[in-house]
């Protein structure tokens, strides 16, 4: 692991130790966030699976009704019956925060509360199969909207999990080891400098003592 290009000083050592402490704390927080995101993501995936299976079954039934309706009505009559819808559905989009991820919340409302407005035609010249098809399509709409909400939430949370995972790995395998190696290098360098300084001071002390008391001359005379 390459060390950082910094000056080996005590001030820099103190600064790096503080940064290491912050990185370790951030690493723990990100790991906790990743784990909680994974838990909530897996819960959403289970909900998504159940909801998708339900919607697919409902759409299959709806499609069967439309096939039966098209079998007893001409294409022109079927197209004309569905050409001018009376009901209108509005989707309100809000969001909620899940572990710093803004996931969508969809809610729907119809233009009117009259249940009969889902049929855009009169009943005199249409098949009851078409009525069943329109009703089944109306019934599946809330589940379709909920499925869209859950799938978009899964997509956003998956992206956040991947981003958090990369940050955790970067701190764990790159930044924290680099801080530790740099701190170790600076500590060793400072210890080496301290030893060199003590050696020089001892030599200077010996030279001063020798000069003051002429130790070397006395030793030679003896």
FENTAPE-V958012 format. One line per field, one symbol per residue. ss: DSSP state (2 for helix, 1 for strand, 0 for the rest). phi: phi as a letter, one per 30 degrees, with the letter a starting at -180 (. if undefined). burial: I if it has 24 or more other C-alpha atoms within 12 Angstrom, else O. Layout:
# FENTAPE-V958012
ss=???
phi=???
burial=???
This chain:
# FENTAPE-V958012
ss=000000000222222222222222222222222222222222222222222222222222222222222222002222222000000011111111110011111111110000222200000000022222222222222222222222222222222222222222222222222222222222222222222222222222222222222022222220
phi=.ddddbddcdddddddddddeddddddddddddddddddddddddddddddddddddddddddddddddddcbddddddddcdbdccbcccccbbbcbhicdcdbcbbbcdbcdddddcdbdcdcbddddddddddddddeeddddddddddddddddddddddddddddddcbddededddddddddddddddddddddddddddddddddcheddddddd
burial=OOOOOOOIOOOOIOOIIOOIOOIIOOIOOIIOIIOOIIOIIOOIIOOIOOIIOOIOOIIOOIIOIIOOIIOOOOOOOIOOIOOOOOOOOOOOOOOOOIIOIOIIOIOOOOOOOOOOOIIIIOOOOIIOIIIIIIIIIIOIIIIIIIIIIIIIIIOIIIOIIOOIIOIIOOIIOOIIOIIIOIIOIIIOOOOOOOOOOOOOOOOOOOOOOOOOOOOOOOOOOO
